[in-house]
Amino acid sequence: MEIFKIIMEVILVIVISFMIGCGTSIIHELGHAIPALVLTKDRVKITLGRLGEDNKEFKIIRIGRLSIVISSLNPFIGWTSWNESQLTENKKIIISAGGPVASLVILLTLLLINKNVGNELLLGIFRLKALITITKNFALAGFILTVIPIKNNNYTSDGYKILKLIKLNKYK
């Protein structure tokens, strides 16, 4: 019976971590989408997960000009697209910085909350501090992995886009 309890706890940690990862990705992408909605008059699209070879979209949620497309359940992959054609470089920088800023806000908020909470059980099964720690780790990873300028064949980080836009602005 004890082994069953351990297995169930491991499964619960994996499921909750997955849900937290998806949640922090959504907030990060909303960090891009909200300024894009404010600074443009066009539609803005958040895509969560990786599109397959057939580009199949599992679920589409529409809220005004915002569409959220869930293409697969992967908490580490997401992007926001908007029409950049009429935007200045400064506005593009604001939109690109919105995601890392959102991740940083989650992290800083949880650091403050963590100082003031005990280690109570939630629903009798999960420690509040453990949930906060998992969420902080996802937010920290989301911030670091997107703010550092990285470019390869399949990925361009927000930090890389911002750096490129700053260089374009500098030489105008």
ChimeraX commands (.cxc) that place a marker at each C-alpha (Angstrom):
marker #1 position 0.00,0.00,0.00 radius 0.5
marker #1 position 2.90,2.36,0.74 radius 0.5
marker #1 position 4.34,1.91,-2.78 radius 0.5
marker #1 position 0.95,2.83,-4.27 radius 0.5
marker #1 position 0.91,6.04,-2.24 radius 0.5
marker #1 position 4.42,6.96,-3.43 radius 0.5
marker #1 position 3.50,6.26,-7.07 radius 0.5
marker #1 position 0.35,8.40,-6.75 radius 0.5
marker #1 position 2.35,11.26,-5.20 radius 0.5
marker #1 position 4.89,11.13,-8.04 radius 0.5
marker #1 position 2.09,11.16,-10.63 radius 0.5
marker #1 position 0.44,14.08,-8.81 radius 0.5
marker #1 position 3.69,16.08,-8.78 radius 0.5
marker #1 position 4.15,15.45,-12.52 radius 0.5
marker #1 position 0.57,16.46,-13.35 radius 0.5
marker #1 position 0.67,19.59,-11.17 radius 0.5
marker #1 position 4.09,20.58,-12.55 radius 0.5
marker #1 position 2.75,20.17,-16.08 radius 0.5
marker #1 position -0.28,22.34,-15.28 radius 0.5
marker #1 position 1.90,25.00,-13.66 radius 0.5
marker #1 position 4.24,24.97,-16.67 radius 0.5
marker #1 position 1.30,25.49,-19.02 radius 0.5
marker #1 position -0.01,28.30,-16.81 radius 0.5
marker #1 position 3.31,30.15,-16.71 radius 0.5
marker #1 position 3.64,29.78,-20.51 radius 0.5
marker #1 position 0.17,31.26,-21.01 radius 0.5
marker #1 position 1.01,34.21,-18.74 radius 0.5
marker #1 position 4.33,34.74,-20.56 radius 0.5
marker #1 position 2.55,34.78,-23.94 radius 0.5
marker #1 position -0.14,37.11,-22.58 radius 0.5
marker #1 position 2.77,39.40,-21.69 radius 0.5
marker #1 position 3.33,39.71,-25.44 radius 0.5
marker #1 position -0.33,39.60,-26.48 radius 0.5
marker #1 position -1.67,42.38,-24.24 radius 0.5
marker #1 position 0.72,45.08,-25.50 radius 0.5
marker #1 position 0.21,43.80,-29.07 radius 0.5
marker #1 position -3.55,44.23,-28.64 radius 0.5
marker #1 position -3.05,47.73,-27.22 radius 0.5
marker #1 position -0.52,48.85,-29.85 radius 0.5
marker #1 position -2.19,47.37,-32.94 radius 0.5
marker #1 position -5.69,47.22,-34.32 radius 0.5
marker #1 position -5.21,43.74,-35.77 radius 0.5
marker #1 position -5.79,40.24,-34.47 radius 0.5
marker #1 position -3.25,38.71,-32.10 radius 0.5
marker #1 position -2.70,34.97,-31.89 radius 0.5
marker #1 position -1.13,32.94,-29.09 radius 0.5
marker #1 position -0.08,29.43,-30.07 radius 0.5
marker #1 position 0.66,26.98,-27.26 radius 0.5
marker #1 position 2.56,23.82,-28.06 radius 0.5
marker #1 position 4.20,22.66,-31.24 radius 0.5
marker #1 position 2.23,22.39,-34.45 radius 0.5
marker #1 position 2.56,18.96,-36.01 radius 0.5
marker #1 position 3.34,18.15,-39.62 radius 0.5
marker #1 position -0.32,18.64,-40.48 radius 0.5
marker #1 position -0.47,21.90,-38.43 radius 0.5
marker #1 position -3.53,20.58,-36.64 radius 0.5
marker #1 position -4.96,22.86,-33.96 radius 0.5
marker #1 position -6.71,21.05,-31.11 radius 0.5
marker #1 position -8.58,23.97,-29.57 radius 0.5
marker #1 position -9.09,27.60,-30.50 radius 0.5
marker #1 position -10.32,30.12,-27.94 radius 0.5
marker #1 position -11.35,33.55,-29.23 radius 0.5
marker #1 position -11.71,36.61,-27.02 radius 0.5
marker #1 position -12.27,39.71,-29.14 radius 0.5
marker #1 position -9.18,40.19,-31.32 radius 0.5
marker #1 position -7.21,37.58,-29.35 radius 0.5
marker #1 position -7.08,33.95,-30.45 radius 0.5
marker #1 position -5.47,31.29,-28.29 radius 0.5
marker #1 position -4.59,28.14,-30.21 radius 0.5
marker #1 position -3.74,24.98,-28.32 radius 0.5
marker #1 position -1.93,22.71,-30.74 radius 0.5
marker #1 position -0.30,20.28,-28.33 radius 0.5
marker #1 position 0.20,19.97,-24.63 radius 0.5
marker #1 position 3.76,21.17,-24.18 radius 0.5
marker #1 position 4.34,23.72,-21.42 radius 0.5
marker #1 position 7.68,24.79,-22.88 radius 0.5
marker #1 position 6.61,25.88,-26.35 radius 0.5
marker #1 position 4.51,28.90,-27.18 radius 0.5
marker #1 position 4.62,32.03,-29.27 radius 0.5
marker #1 position 2.55,35.09,-30.01 radius 0.5
marker #1 position 2.06,36.49,-33.49 radius 0.5
marker #1 position 0.78,39.89,-34.51 radius 0.5
marker #1 position 0.97,42.21,-37.52 radius 0.5
marker #1 position 4.25,44.11,-37.17 radius 0.5
marker #1 position 4.06,45.97,-40.47 radius 0.5
marker #1 position 2.77,49.27,-39.05 radius 0.5
marker #1 position 4.75,49.22,-35.79 radius 0.5
marker #1 position 7.81,51.27,-34.91 radius 0.5
marker #1 position 10.87,49.46,-33.57 radius 0.5
marker #1 position 10.12,50.85,-30.09 radius 0.5
marker #1 position 6.63,49.32,-30.13 radius 0.5
marker #1 position 8.07,46.01,-31.33 radius 0.5
marker #1 position 10.55,46.13,-28.43 radius 0.5
marker #1 position 7.71,46.73,-25.95 radius 0.5
marker #1 position 5.76,43.75,-27.29 radius 0.5
marker #1 position 8.84,41.51,-27.39 radius 0.5
marker #1 position 9.80,42.47,-23.83 radius 0.5
marker #1 position 6.28,41.82,-22.52 radius 0.5
marker #1 position 6.75,38.04,-22.20 radius 0.5
marker #1 position 9.96,38.10,-20.17 radius 0.5
marker #1 position 8.54,40.92,-18.04 radius 0.5
marker #1 position 5.43,38.82,-17.32 radius 0.5
marker #1 position 7.63,35.86,-16.31 radius 0.5
marker #1 position 9.71,38.15,-14.08 radius 0.5
marker #1 position 6.58,39.58,-12.44 radius 0.5
marker #1 position 5.37,36.04,-11.63 radius 0.5
marker #1 position 8.77,35.22,-10.14 radius 0.5
marker #1 position 9.03,38.39,-8.02 radius 0.5
marker #1 position 5.43,38.10,-6.83 radius 0.5
marker #1 position 5.98,34.51,-5.73 radius 0.5
marker #1 position 9.22,35.44,-3.96 radius 0.5
marker #1 position 7.25,37.99,-1.92 radius 0.5
marker #1 position 4.38,35.59,-1.25 radius 0.5
marker #1 position 6.75,32.79,-0.27 radius 0.5
marker #1 position 8.10,34.88,2.62 radius 0.5
marker #1 position 4.63,35.15,4.16 radius 0.5
marker #1 position 3.17,31.66,3.79 radius 0.5
marker #1 position 3.53,28.64,5.95 radius 0.5
marker #1 position 4.00,25.11,4.77 radius 0.5
marker #1 position 0.34,24.13,4.99 radius 0.5
marker #1 position -1.16,21.27,3.08 radius 0.5
marker #1 position -3.55,22.11,0.26 radius 0.5
marker #1 position -6.47,19.72,0.05 radius 0.5
marker #1 position -4.53,17.58,2.50 radius 0.5
marker #1 position -2.10,16.39,-0.15 radius 0.5
marker #1 position 0.26,19.09,-1.45 radius 0.5
marker #1 position 2.37,21.65,0.39 radius 0.5
marker #1 position 1.75,25.28,-0.55 radius 0.5
marker #1 position 5.47,26.09,-0.46 radius 0.5
marker #1 position 6.14,23.23,-2.88 radius 0.5
marker #1 position 3.59,24.66,-5.34 radius 0.5
marker #1 position 5.16,28.09,-5.03 radius 0.5
marker #1 position 8.64,26.64,-5.55 radius 0.5
marker #1 position 7.59,24.73,-8.68 radius 0.5
marker #1 position 5.90,27.84,-10.09 radius 0.5
marker #1 position 8.92,30.03,-9.25 radius 0.5
marker #1 position 11.20,27.58,-11.05 radius 0.5
marker #1 position 9.03,27.60,-14.18 radius 0.5
marker #1 position 8.84,31.41,-14.12 radius 0.5
marker #1 position 12.61,31.71,-13.61 radius 0.5
marker #1 position 13.30,29.30,-16.48 radius 0.5
marker #1 position 10.79,31.16,-18.67 radius 0.5
marker #1 position 12.50,34.45,-17.90 radius 0.5
marker #1 position 16.09,33.28,-18.36 radius 0.5
marker #1 position 15.50,31.19,-21.49 radius 0.5
marker #1 position 13.69,34.03,-23.24 radius 0.5
marker #1 position 15.64,37.10,-22.11 radius 0.5
marker #1 position 19.07,35.75,-23.12 radius 0.5
marker #1 position 19.75,36.47,-26.81 radius 0.5
marker #1 position 19.60,33.05,-28.50 radius 0.5
marker #1 position 19.17,32.25,-32.18 radius 0.5
marker #1 position 19.29,28.90,-33.90 radius 0.5
marker #1 position 17.44,27.31,-36.81 radius 0.5
marker #1 position 14.15,26.76,-35.00 radius 0.5
marker #1 position 14.15,29.33,-32.22 radius 0.5
marker #1 position 14.77,33.03,-31.75 radius 0.5
marker #1 position 14.50,34.25,-28.16 radius 0.5
marker #1 position 12.75,37.44,-27.10 radius 0.5
marker #1 position 16.13,38.77,-25.96 radius 0.5
marker #1 position 17.59,38.21,-29.42 radius 0.5
marker #1 position 14.64,39.98,-31.07 radius 0.5
marker #1 position 14.97,42.93,-28.66 radius 0.5
marker #1 position 18.72,43.20,-29.24 radius 0.5
marker #1 position 18.20,43.12,-33.01 radius 0.5
marker #1 position 15.52,45.84,-32.77 radius 0.5
marker #1 position 17.75,48.02,-30.57 radius 0.5
marker #1 position 20.55,47.73,-33.14 radius 0.5
marker #1 position 18.12,48.66,-35.95 radius 0.5
marker #1 position 16.95,51.68,-33.93 radius 0.5
marker #1 position 20.53,52.76,-33.23 radius 0.5
marker #1 position 21.49,52.89,-36.90 radius 0.5
marker #1 position 18.43,54.79,-38.13 radius 0.5
marker link #1:1,2 radius 0.2
marker link #1:2,3 radius 0.2
marker link #1:3,4 radius 0.2
marker link #1:4,5 radius 0.2
marker link #1:5,6 radius 0.2
marker link #1:6,7 radius 0.2
marker link #1:7,8 radius 0.2
marker link #1:8,9 radius 0.2
marker link #1:9,10 radius 0.2
marker link #1:10,11 radius 0.2
marker link #1:11,12 radius 0.2
marker link #1:12,13 radius 0.2
marker link #1:13,14 radius 0.2
marker link #1:14,15 radius 0.2
marker link #1:15,16 radius 0.2
marker link #1:16,17 radius 0.2
marker link #1:17,18 radius 0.2
marker link #1:18,19 radius 0.2
marker link #1:19,20 radius 0.2
marker link #1:20,21 radius 0.2
marker link #1:21,22 radius 0.2
marker link #1:22,23 radius 0.2
marker link #1:23,24 radius 0.2
marker link #1:24,25 radius 0.2
marker link #1:25,26 radius 0.2
marker link #1:26,27 radius 0.2
marker link #1:27,28 radius 0.2
marker link #1:28,29 radius 0.2
marker link #1:29,30 radius 0.2
marker link #1:30,31 radius 0.2
marker link #1:31,32 radius 0.2
marker link #1:32,33 radius 0.2
marker link #1:33,34 radius 0.2
marker link #1:34,35 radius 0.2
marker link #1:35,36 radius 0.2
marker link #1:36,37 radius 0.2
marker link #1:37,38 radius 0.2
marker link #1:38,39 radius 0.2
marker link #1:39,40 radius 0.2
marker link #1:40,41 radius 0.2
marker link #1:41,42 radius 0.2
marker link #1:42,43 radius 0.2
marker link #1:43,44 radius 0.2
marker link #1:44,45 radius 0.2
marker link #1:45,46 radius 0.2
marker link #1:46,47 radius 0.2
marker link #1:47,48 radius 0.2
marker link #1:48,49 radius 0.2
marker link #1:49,50 radius 0.2
marker link #1:50,51 radius 0.2
marker link #1:51,52 radius 0.2
marker link #1:52,53 radius 0.2
marker link #1:53,54 radius 0.2
marker link #1:54,55 radius 0.2
marker link #1:55,56 radius 0.2
marker link #1:56,57 radius 0.2
marker link #1:57,58 radius 0.2
marker link #1:58,59 radius 0.2
marker link #1:59,60 radius 0.2
marker link #1:60,61 radius 0.2
marker link #1:61,62 radius 0.2
marker link #1:62,63 radius 0.2
marker link #1:63,64 radius 0.2
marker link #1:64,65 radius 0.2
marker link #1:65,66 radius 0.2
marker link #1:66,67 radius 0.2
marker link #1:67,68 radius 0.2
marker link #1:68,69 radius 0.2
marker link #1:69,70 radius 0.2
marker link #1:70,71 radius 0.2
marker link #1:71,72 radius 0.2
marker link #1:72,73 radius 0.2
marker link #1:73,74 radius 0.2
marker link #1:74,75 radius 0.2
marker link #1:75,76 radius 0.2
marker link #1:76,77 radius 0.2
marker link #1:77,78 radius 0.2
marker link #1:78,79 radius 0.2
marker link #1:79,80 radius 0.2
marker link #1:80,81 radius 0.2
marker link #1:81,82 radius 0.2
marker link #1:82,83 radius 0.2
marker link #1:83,84 radius 0.2
marker link #1:84,85 radius 0.2
marker link #1:85,86 radius 0.2
marker link #1:86,87 radius 0.2
marker link #1:87,88 radius 0.2
marker link #1:88,89 radius 0.2
marker link #1:89,90 radius 0.2
marker link #1:90,91 radius 0.2
marker link #1:91,92 radius 0.2
marker link #1:92,93 radius 0.2
marker link #1:93,94 radius 0.2
marker link #1:94,95 radius 0.2
marker link #1:95,96 radius 0.2
marker link #1:96,97 radius 0.2
marker link #1:97,98 radius 0.2
marker link #1:98,99 radius 0.2
marker link #1:99,100 radius 0.2
marker link #1:100,101 radius 0.2
marker link #1:101,102 radius 0.2
marker link #1:102,103 radius 0.2
marker link #1:103,104 radius 0.2
marker link #1:104,105 radius 0.2
marker link #1:105,106 radius 0.2
marker link #1:106,107 radius 0.2
marker link #1:107,108 radius 0.2
marker link #1:108,109 radius 0.2
marker link #1:109,110 radius 0.2
marker link #1:110,111 radius 0.2
marker link #1:111,112 radius 0.2
marker link #1:112,113 radius 0.2
marker link #1:113,114 radius 0.2
marker link #1:114,115 radius 0.2
marker link #1:115,116 radius 0.2
marker link #1:116,117 radius 0.2
marker link #1:117,118 radius 0.2
marker link #1:118,119 radius 0.2
marker link #1:119,120 radius 0.2
marker link #1:120,121 radius 0.2
marker link #1:121,122 radius 0.2
marker link #1:122,123 radius 0.2
marker link #1:123,124 radius 0.2
marker link #1:124,125 radius 0.2
marker link #1:125,126 radius 0.2
marker link #1:126,127 radius 0.2
marker link #1:127,128 radius 0.2
marker link #1:128,129 radius 0.2
marker link #1:129,130 radius 0.2
marker link #1:130,131 radius 0.2
marker link #1:131,132 radius 0.2
marker link #1:132,133 radius 0.2
marker link #1:133,134 radius 0.2
marker link #1:134,135 radius 0.2
marker link #1:135,136 radius 0.2
marker link #1:136,137 radius 0.2
marker link #1:137,138 radius 0.2
marker link #1:138,139 radius 0.2
marker link #1:139,140 radius 0.2
marker link #1:140,141 radius 0.2
marker link #1:141,142 radius 0.2
marker link #1:142,143 radius 0.2
marker link #1:143,144 radius 0.2
marker link #1:144,145 radius 0.2
marker link #1:145,146 radius 0.2
marker link #1:146,147 radius 0.2
marker link #1:147,148 radius 0.2
marker link #1:148,149 radius 0.2
marker link #1:149,150 radius 0.2
marker link #1:150,151 radius 0.2
marker link #1:151,152 radius 0.2
marker link #1:152,153 radius 0.2
marker link #1:153,154 radius 0.2
marker link #1:154,155 radius 0.2
marker link #1:155,156 radius 0.2
marker link #1:156,157 radius 0.2
marker link #1:157,158 radius 0.2
marker link #1:158,159 radius 0.2
marker link #1:159,160 radius 0.2
marker link #1:160,161 radius 0.2
marker link #1:161,162 radius 0.2
marker link #1:162,163 radius 0.2
marker link #1:163,164 radius 0.2
marker link #1:164,165 radius 0.2
marker link #1:165,166 radius 0.2
marker link #1:166,167 radius 0.2
marker link #1:167,168 radius 0.2
marker link #1:168,169 radius 0.2
marker link #1:169,170 radius 0.2
marker link #1:170,171 radius 0.2
marker link #1:171,172 radius 0.2
view
